[in-house]
Amino acid sequence: MPKKVAQRAEVVTAERITPHMVRIVLSAPGGGPLETDPAGYTDTYVKVVLPRPGTGVQEPFDIDEVKERLSGEDWPVNRTYTIRAWDPKSGHATIDFVVHGDEGIAGPWAARAQPGDLVQLLGPGRGYAPNPEAGWHLLVGDESALPAIAATVEAMPEGAQVRAFIEVADPSEEQALLTVAHAQVTWIHRSAADDGAEPGEALVQAVRGLRFPPGRVHAFVHGDAGVVKQLRALLRFEREVPKEDLHASGYWKRGTNDDQWRAVKRQWVAQMEAEEEARNS
């Protein structure tokens, strides 16, 4: 397998668009184009390579040199982010970062980012594009999936039927989504949840209560793995959506950090799929 080679990017602009979301536009150093063209996919992602705080590693750094010099627990980390928007003329990529104060590594980096700052990217990778033959589209997720959902809504052709359900903390985290599609976007606010309700519970109930439009649905469901698992089961077994029409995966898992989730995700997904197949048999 060929070695993954990072490309260096430069911050063009950094803007806080909601209380907990920072939008960063990236170019190649000096304003040139990046090699991150989504190629028609709306969930295109890159891995942002960031130094661990307190290790003394700063950009520009050579990842191979750092790995030779430092022990594994001090190596830079990779954090996966969706390309929210792509400018085909300039080759600049927009990435939205969820920020919760000093929590994590990527969020604090984004909150401090200034034009001219450098960062390394791996990728891109991609897997989902709206099926133009679908009768309608269902998009479901939380803040982690919002960039992909927003990119999908905005890429829809005129008249496409879209139902989107997005869970955020409160009304201040909503974003305007510009589209020529016939899109109905429902924002679910955790701040309005009943006492004792689990995060994601209202999101699942909203999807369960949806009256499906006629025609074949193509569904995109991403976010907290525990919530995605419930939604997959709901769509596959209660609504009988064929597996091939359902693009669903956990971007993160409550109770784990990013490194912990990445370490167990493949096994967790395999177990979930085995449970689904047993239920389907």
N, C-alpha and C positions, 0 to 999 in steps of 0.2 A: 504494500500500500504506500503511495507517495506521501511524503511528509507534508503536513499542513503548514503552510507559510502564511504568516500574518501580514496584513497590509496596514501601514500607518495612516491614521486619519487626523485631521485637524478640526477643532471646534470653530465653526463659522459664527453661529449664534447660539445663545442659551437663554431660554425664556420659561418662566414659571407660568403655565397656562391655567392651572387650578391649584388649590392649596397643596395638593399632594402629587402633582404631575409636573415634571420639567421636560420641556421639548428642546432637543439639541439637534442642530443641523451640522452635518459633518461633510468635509471635503477631503480630498487628498492634500498633503502638505502644499501650501502655496495656492490653494483654491482649485486644484485640478480635479478631474473626475475620479470617483471611487469605482472599484470593480464589484459593485453590489447590485446590479440591475435585477429587479424582481422578475423580469421576463414573463410578466402576465400573472404571476402568483401573488396573492394578497396576504399570505402568511410568511413571506420571505423574512429570514432572520439572519443575524450575525451573532457571533460570540465576541463580546467586548472583553478584552484582556486588561485586567486592572491589578496593580500592585496591592499586596496586603499592607494595611497600615502598620507602621512601626518597624518595617523591614529595611527601610532606607532605600528601597528601589523606587526610582523616579524615571519618568520619560525624559529623553529617549533611552530605552534599555534594550538589550539583546536577550531574548528569552533563553536561548541556549547558554549564554554566559551566566545568567542568573541561576539557572538550574545546576550548573556545575559548581557554583560558588556557595549556594545556600541549600539548606536541608529542605525536604519536601513540604513541610508545614509552612515554610516561608515563601514558597513559589507564588507568583501571581495567579489570580483566579480567572476563570472564564465565566461570564454571565450572559445568558441568551436573551436577546431583545429583537422584537419584530421591527422591520423597517416600516414606519408609519406612512412615509411618503417618499417618493423618488422623483427627482427632477431630471428628466432625460436629456435636457439641453446642457445642464452644468455637470451632471453626474454626481450631484450632492444627495445625500440621504438624510432623512429626518427620523429620529428615534425619540420616543417618549419613555421617560423613566418615572416609575412610581417612587416617591420619596416619603419615608416615614422617619423624619429627624435623622438621628445618627445611626439608625438601624441598618445593618448590612454594610456592603462595600460599594456597590454600584450607585445606590441612591445618594449617599453622601458625596460621592464623586460628582454626580450630575448636579447636585445642589451647589457645588463650589465651582463648577466648570466656567471658564471664561474663554472668549474668542482667542484663538492662538494656541490653546492647550492641545497637547497631543495624546492620542490613545491608539491602541492596536486593535484590529478586527480580524477575526477568523470567519471564513465563509465566503459567500452566503450559502444557506440551505433553504429549502422550500418544500412544500408538500400539498398545498391546497389552493385551488382556484375555483371560483363558482362555476358550476356546470351549466352551460347555456341552454341545455335541453331540459333542465328542471322546470317544473311548473311554478315553483316558488322556493324561497330560501329562508331557512331558519338559522339565526345567529345568536348564540348564547354564551355569556361569559362574565367574568369580573374585570377589575382594573387591568389585570395581567393580559387579558385577551382583548381589551378595548382597542389597542392600536390595530390589531388584525381585523377586528369587526368593523372599525371605522374605515380602514382601507378597503374592505370588501364592499361596504355600503356605498362608498364614493365611486367605486369602480363599476358598479352595476349599470347596465344599459337602461335607457329610458323605458319606463313602463314595467320593469322587472318587479315582481312581487316579493317583498322582504318583510319578515317579522324578526325584530331584534329585541333581545332582553339582556340588559346590562346591569350588573350589580355594582354599586359604588357606595362610598361611605355615607354621603348625604347630597342634597341638591347642588352644593357648591362644586361637586366633582363632575357634574354633567358637562358634556361638550357638544357644540353644534356640529352636526354631520350634514355636509352638503351633498346632495345626490339628485339625479334625475329619475331615479327609480321610484316606485310606489312603495315607500318604506314606512312602516309603523315601528317606531322605536319606543320601548318601554324601559324606563329607568327604575331600578329597584334600589331603595335606600336602606342600608343597614340601620341607620339612625331611627327609622320608623318601625323596626321589627318589634314584635311583642317581647316582653320580658321573658327570658329563658329560651328564646328561639335560637337555634343554631345558625351560624353564618351560612348563607346559601339556601336556607330552608325556604325563604320567600321566593327566591329565584326558581327553585324547583317547582313550587306550587304555581307560580305564574305560567310556567311552560305547561304544566299539567292542565291548567285551566284554559289554554288556548284552543279556540275552535279552528281546526286546521282548514286552510283554504283547499279548494279542489286541486288535484294534480299531484304529480310526484314532487316530493320535497328533497332538497339537498341541504343537509344540516351541518353546521360548524359549531362545535361545543368544546370550549376550552376554559381552563382556569384551575381552581382548587381541585385536586385529584379526587377527593372524597365527594365533592358535589358533582363532578363530571361522571363519576361512577353511577350515581343515582340517576342522572339525566340520560346516560347511555341505556340503562335498564328501562327507564320510562319510555324512551323513544323506540327501542328495539322490541320490547315485549308488550307494552301497553298500547303503543301507537303503531306497532308493526312496521317500523321503518327498516328497510333492508340494510344490512351492515355496510354494503358498498356505497350507500347514500348517506352515510354518517361518518363525518370526520371529527373524532373526539379524542382528546388526550389531556392529561393533567400537566399544566405548566409548572405547578408547584403543589406541595402537600402541607396542609396545616400541621404544625407541631414539628416540622423539620426545617432546617435551613437548606439553601440551594445545593450545597455539597452533599448533604445527607440524602436529599431526594434523588439526586442524580445517581447516587450509589445503589439505590434500591429500586429505581423506577422500572427498569426492565423486568425485574422479578415481580414487582407489584402488578404491572400491566399483564404479564403472562398469567398470573393467578386470577385477575379479574376476567380475562378472556376465557380462561378455563371454566370459571363459574358460569359465565354467560353461555358457553357451549353446552355445559351440563343442563342448564335450564332450558336450552333450546331443543335438547334431544328427547 
